[in-house]
Amino acid sequence: QAYLSYSNIAALTHLARKPGWDITKTLDNVRIWTHEEGAVLSFKVEMQVKVPSHVAFSLLSDFSLRQRWDKHFLTCKVLQAVSEEEKIYHVISAPMTGHQPRDFVILVSQRQPCRPQEPYTVAVRSVTFRAVPPSPEFCRSEILCAGFQIHSNSSSSCTVCYFNQVTSGVMPYLAANLTGSSKSIEDTALECIKFLE
């Protein structure tokens, strides 16, 4: 477990630091970036939020609150609280037209910054959990690497960056989006800002 949580945080930190991000969209307080490497597509959503970074961190690290702003989450329940900083959740996501609903078993690891210039981190990856095997009513999907980095701008504002390394499991949600025919990433980002503020 210690290795899993360490590698969860390390993978997100590594993804965030990669060079070669291309900006694809800029709105008032949301910017969307993409990064392609071989068959792997990653995206980053940068949000300017008028709340202190520690407040954004406490709200975003509690995935049971996620349904309040992310319409892709139908249900999200804690399977196991591994430690204060680690929880395993079972997520059921809304079905896309013509698709079965998807489900994910994820490890969410949260870390406060060790030094003032470091971000708060909430890292997400899929794990296997014996008590919740794949079920025929859902399409079990995998998250390779996703999560949030929260950088403090001032005592009352922060920059929230959401990252996701896209696998074929998440692709149906994003394909329409990145081609510009759907605004789901933008809409979700705006809902996230509204929820945090």
ABEGO torsion letter per residue (X at the ends): XAAAAAAAAAAAAAAAABBGBBBABBBAABBBBBBBBEABBBBBBBBBBBBBAAAAAAAAABAAAAAAABAABABBBBABBABAABBBBBBBBBBBBGBBBBBBBBBBBBBBBABAABBBBBBBBBBBBAABBBBAABBBBBBABBEBBBBBABAABBBBBBBBBBBAAAAAAAAAAAAGABAAAAAAAAAAAAAAX
